[in-house]
Amino acid sequence: MEIPFEKLQAETLNKIIKEFIYREGTDYGVVEHHLDTKIKQVKNQLKSKKCLILYDQESESVNIVTRDEYQRFLNSPS
């Protein structure tokens, strides 16, 4: 189920984004980005609809995925 990021409180949204960033790792090549910069980048991707927040009822977990990843999941055979 998609969770509209606009409906989340700012603190909750920031916690979800931080957890996503930490889980995704820290290898960004030659240039390391500050956490605040990474948070802004993810927020911009959510605003532009390139990414979305999903809640999985089965695992009771939240994740951020790209719209392309989500479309591939929807179109994959079950």
Long-range contacts (C-beta under 8 A, 24 or more apart in sequence): 1-54, 1-55, 1-57, 2-52, 2-53, 2-54, 2-55, 3-53, 3-54, 3-55, 3-62, 4-53, 5-43, 5-46, 5-47, 5-52, 5-53, 8-53, 13-43, 14-39, 16-53, 16-62, 16-64, 17-42, 17-43, 17-64, 20-63, 20-64
